[in-house]
Amino acid sequence: MSDGNADTQAIATAYCDDGVSVDQLTALVGAKTAQRLRLLKADLEDEPLDLAAPEDIDVYDGDATAVETASDNDR
């Protein structure tokens, strides 16, 4: 799917919307891409983890550091 193929994207959308079965998906996009889409769909359908912020670590402890980024002319 990373190649931006419109057909593959349409198939992935159909699969996520339950319009295409796993067997059909595998036949259309191949086993590797089908597995990735199955994992993605399962992850998207899963409930997000409800994790509390750590109490023993202050990730913003100390002074903030500014970072100079290169301008387009410096690249």
Secondary structure, DSSP 4 states (H G I P E B T S, - for coil): -TT--HHHHHHHHHHHTT-S-HHHHHHHH-HHHHHHHHHHHHHHHSPPP-PPPPSS--TT-S-----PPPPGGG-
